[in-house]
Amino acid sequence: MLSFLQTLIEPWLLFLADDPMLRMLQLGMILLGAVVIFLVFYTTRDILLRTQSFLYMFFSILLVAFFPVIGFLVYLLIRPARTLKERELEKMLRSITQGKKMKLKAKPGK
């Protein structure tokens, strides 16, 4: 089993340096790149669900792309509190409850 994994991983190690310190640096940079890509994709998905403003979307994605960790934390502070669907649901619930209140007020004697 171990030899199978070793033969599977060996061709990919050709891209990495032979020096262990350089190899760790390269693996760290690969990991950092993966985290940055994840943050940009998460921000893109999240901002598309929260607003329809193209300028706000564009600014948020660029903020996270150019300043990954700090930009993501700033994005979490400035993003809209609720998604578009949550706001629509809240609006519908508010109109339903107001309709029921109107019906209760219209009934005499209660």
C-alpha positions, 0 to 999 in steps of 0.5 A: 500500500505504501509503495503504491502511494509512493509511486503515485506521488513520485511524479509530482515531486519532480516539480518540487526542489530537492532541498527540504527547506525549499520544498517546504517553502514551495508547499507553503506557497501552494497552500497559500495559493489554494487558500487565496483561491478559496477566499476569492471563490467564497466571496464571489459566491457570497456577494452574488447571493447578497446584492445585485449591485455590480459595482459592489460585487466588483469591489468586494471581489477585487478587495479579496483578490488583492488583499486576501486575508485582510480583504476578506475580513473587511469584506465580512464587515461590509457585506450586506447582513442578509441574502436577497432571498432572506430579505424577500422572505422577510418582506413577504412575512411582513406583508402577511402579518400586516394583512392579518393585523388589518383583518383583526382591526376590521372585525368589530367587537374584538 
